[in-house]
Amino acid sequence: MSLRGKGVVVTRPRSLAQGLASLIEAAGGRAFLFPAIEIEPLPAAVSPGRLDLAVFISPTAVREGLKHLVPLPSRIVALSRGTRRELERHGIAGVVAAEEGADSEALLALPGLRQVEGLRIAIFRGEGGREVLGEGLRGRGAAVEYVECYRRVRPRSDPAPLAAAWKGGRLHAVTVSSAQGLANLFEMLDAELLRQLPLFVPHERVADEARRRGARQARVAGPGDDEMLAALVAYFQAQ
């Protein structure tokens, strides 16, 4: 597992970037931190009454959403394995997550979410986002509410050091964590950098958007840090 001599841009929010950056550097690469998204907590609340099931869309939704969830319902679902790990770090066991895929469609395919008629479900997420999960659960007879406990904003990062590293031949790949992060990057950086370097993204949906913007290489790695590292290593070993 070697990335020796490779420079990789990590665009996760600053508070979430260190895990991937540490893995890159442990593999011999150099991580360039350039957050394309920052997190702002939002005041949020769950409507009073019994809650049967809570769904957490991201690790950030766990950190911000648990503040508003007392008591915990008996059933907890996570969008991804990384989100499940964050729940486990908060002492919550028995969390259900899709083993393959990390999107709303994968969750809706879980056996535990097929029979939800009459259940009250809260989905903890960032501001905005896709409606696929909520619509799917409502279509199965559940009462669904969204709890938007944070928003994603574009940081005011100085692109000059990253541009200098690219021109000096020290950048070899860019990792992207979301479609919004990708859109922010194209506003923050020289688009040619993003079109020439391989982009490693979490989902095919983000890869499609990268290709639409002219990226020559958009490679689906998966949402987790370990998956991103494995995809980077496999790519450079094949060169």
N, C-alpha and C positions, 0 to 999 in steps of 0.2 A: 504494500500500500504506500506508494511513493509519489509525491508531487514535487520532488526536488527541482529547484530552479524555476518553479511556476508561480506566477503572481495571479491571485484570484480575488476579484472584487466581491465583497460581502455586503449586500444591500439591505439586510434585515434591519428592523429598528434597533437603535443602539442598545437598548435594554435586552435584546434577544440575540445579538450578533456574536457574543463571545464564544458560545458553544461551538458554532461552525468554524469560527476563526481559529480556535484552539486546535480543532481537528486538522485543519489545513496545515497549520504550522507544525503540528506533531508529525505530519506526513512529509515534512521537508519543504513545504511551500511557504509562500508569503501571503498573508491575508491583508488586503487593503479595505479598511472599513469605510464605507460610503453609504450611510443610511438613506434609503429612498422614501422611507415612511417613518414618522414618529407617532407615538401614541399619546393621546390626551384622554384622561378619564372623564366620564360623563356621569352626572347624577342620575341614577336609575333606581327603579323600585319594581318589585313584583307585586301584582295586584293581590289584595288580601284573599285568604281562602286556601283550601287544601290544594297542594300541587302534587300530581302523580308522578311526573317525570320531568327531568331537566336535561337539556341538550346544550353542550358547550362547543362552540364552533372553532375555538383556537386556544392556545395556552394563555394569551392575553385575556380572553373572555373568562378563563378560570380565575386568574389573579384579580381581575376587576369585578367579575360577577359574583364570586363567593361572598363578597362584602354585603350583597343584597339578598342573600338566600338563607334565611333562617325560618324554620328548620329545613334541613335537607330532605328532599323526597327520597323514597326508598329506591328509586330507579334513576341512574345517572348514565347518560350516553355522551360519548366524545366523538367529534368528527374524525379525528386521526389518532394514531398511536402516540404521537407527540403530545397531543392534548390529554390523552389518558395518562401519560406519564406525569404531566403537570398536576392532574387531579390526585394521583397517587402520592406526589410530593406533599400535597396538602392533607394527607392522611385518609383519603377517600378510596376505599377498596370496592371491588366488584363492578368496576366501570366497564361498560360495553363499548366497543369501537369496531369499525370495519377493519378487517385484516388486509383487504386489498382495496386500493383507492382511498381517497381522502376528500370526498365531496358529498354533496347532498344526495346524489343518485346512489352512491355506495351505502349511505345510511338507510335510505328508504328500502334497500334490498335486504337489510338485516331481518332475520326472523322475528326478533323481539320488537320490531316496529311495524309489523304487518297488522297486528290486532290491537288497535288503539282507540276503538270506538268508545266514546264517553270519557276518555281520559283528559285531564287538564295538563297541558305541556307548556313549559317556558323554554324558549330558545335564547341563550345568552350569546351575544355577538357584538361586533362593532357596528357603528352607524351605517345604514344602507346595506348593500349586499344583495345577493340573490334571494328570490322568494320561493325557490323550488322546494325546499324542505318543508316550510310552513304550509304551502299549498298542497303538497302531497299528504301531509298528516291530516290536514283539514278534510281532504277528500276521503280519508279513511274514517272520518267521524270524530276526530279529536278536536278539543277546544285549544287553540294555539295562541300564545302571545309572545311577541319579541321583547327581549330586555336588552336594549342597546346601551352598553355600559362603557364604551369608549369610542373615540373616533380616530381615524387615521389622517394625518396631515402631512403635507410635503415639507420637509425640513429646508432650512436655508443653509445648505452645505456649499462650501467653496469647491468648485470642480477643478481648479487649477492644478493642485497636486496630482490628481488622478490623470488629467490630460498630459501632464509632464511625464508621468510613469508610462503611459501608453506610447507616447512619442519616443521614449527611451527604450522601448521594447521590453518593459518589465511587467506588462499585463498580458495574461494569456487566456483568461476566462472571466465571465461575470455570472454570479448567482443571483437569481431573482426570486422573491418570495410570494408575489401576488400580481394580478393584473394591474392593480392600482400602482404598485411599486414600479412595474414596467412602464406605465404611462408617465409616472413622475420622472423616471430615468431619462426618457426621451425628451423631456422638457429641461432636465438639469445638465445633461451631457451632450457632447458632440454626437449626433446620431450616427455618424460613420463609425465611431468606436463600437457602438452597439450592433451595428450591421456586420462588422468584420469579425469581432470576437465571438466565440461560441457562448451562447446563453444557456444556462442550466436553470430550468424552471420546475415548479412543483406539479403542474397539471397540463394535460394536452390543451385545455382551453387557453392557458397562458401562452403555450407554444404557438397556437394558431394566431393569437394577437401579435406575438413577436414577428412571425412570418409576414403578417399583413403589413407590418411596419418596415419590412425589408430586411429582417435578420436573416443571414445566410445559414446560420446553424442555431436552431432552437431545440434543445435536447431535454426531454422529460426525465427528471431524476427522481422526483417524489418530494413530499413536503418535509421529511425529517432531515436532521443534520447528518446522520449516518448514511442515509440514502444519497444525499447530495455529495458527500465525500466519495462514496463508492462510484458514483457516476463520473465524477471528475477523474478519479484514478483510472477507471476503465478507459475513458476517452484518451488520456495522455499516454497510457501504456500502448494504445493501438496506433499512435502516431509514428 
